[in-house]
Amino acid sequence: MRVIVTNSYDEMSKEAAKIVAGQIYLKPDSVLGLATGSTPLQMYKKLIAVHEMVGLDFSQVTSFNLDEYIGMSPDNPQSYHYFMKHNFFDFINIKPENIFIPDGMAKDIDAEGRRYDALIEEKGGIDLQILGIGRNAHIGFNEPDIKFEATTHKVKLDDETIEANSRFFENESEVPRYAISMGIKTIMLAKKVVLLASGSNKAEAVYNAVYGSISPSAPASILQLHRDVTVIVDKEAGALLQKHAQQ
Ligand code: PGA
C-alpha cells in the first residue's frame, strides 16, 4: 500500500483527481469504479474543472458505481444515481450508455448482482476503483461481517451506517435499511484502487485498513492484499497512521 497523508481535504481531493486524470490521459477508454458520499465530492469538482479547463475527455470512459440503496428510483434525490448525475456526470462528457450503477429497483436483487458483475467483466474489468471508507471500515456497502462477500449482493446496512448516512435525510427512519453493493472480490479485481478518507472520525477505520489484521470485521483491511492500492487521507483521518509511523 502507498499511503499519502495530505494537509487538508482539498489537497486529498487534488491528489485523487490527479490520479484519475492521469489514468484517463494514459488510457482514454478506462473503466472507472466510482464512489458516492461526501468524501469524493471535491475530487469530482476538480475533475469537472480539469474537463472544463483543459478538456479532460471522458467520451470513451466507462464507469461502474459501487452501490445503490434498495427501493430507490434513480430520480429520487437521495439515490446514488441522482448523486452521481448531479455531482459529476452532468458536468462531463461521459456517454450515458457508458454509466452503470446497480439497480436498487430490480425485482430480483441477486439476479441484478450477477448481471452487474457480468457487465464489469464484459467491459474488461475496472482499471481504477475509487473508494471511500465508513467509520466501521466498510468499503462500498460491505459492512463488517463474519465473512467477505465476494460478488455484487444485497446488504443489510449497519446501525452505524444508517446513523452516519442520516445526515443526508430528514431523519434516521428515512434511511433505507438495505442496499446493493459490489462485493469484495469485485473490488479486489480492480487493477488499481484509491481509498480516500477525510476527518478524525475516519482515523480508526483508516488505521485498521492499513495496519489492522485482515478480517471481514474491518472490510477495508482486505486491501492490504491488493497489489496496487493508494490510500490518500487528510491529516485528521491519517492521525493514527502518523502515530504508528513514529513508534
Ligand atoms: P462518506 O461515506 O464519504 O460520506 O463519509 C463514505 C462511506 O461510507 O463509504
Residues whose N, C-alpha, C, O or C-beta is under 5 A from the ligand:
A	BS01	PGA	T36 G37 S38 T39 G132 I133 G134 H138 G140
